[in-house]
């Protein structure tokens, strides 16, 4: 049981780091966007700021609010990408051979 907890903790820790990295890449890309932030609405500012990033795509698809969302919402979307990706890559190579292993 201890080995399982250690393994799952490691996967979650690496997913956290990957999620943070995924967000940092979008943030770095958004810093390169030239937005004139005049009297425009928050929605227009967020659209310009995150244009060309995965966050901009999430806003466009309605998975994040039009204003870009809070840091917590952005982290959850990042983590929602990172954890399944790691689980498929790390655990996906293990092929069960018996019925109990399948469960």
PyMOL commands that set and color helices and strands:
alter all, ss='L'
color gray80, all
select helices_A, chain A and resi 2-31+42-49+54-60+71-91+99-102
alter helices_A, ss='H'
color red, helices_A
deselect
rebuild
show_as cartoon
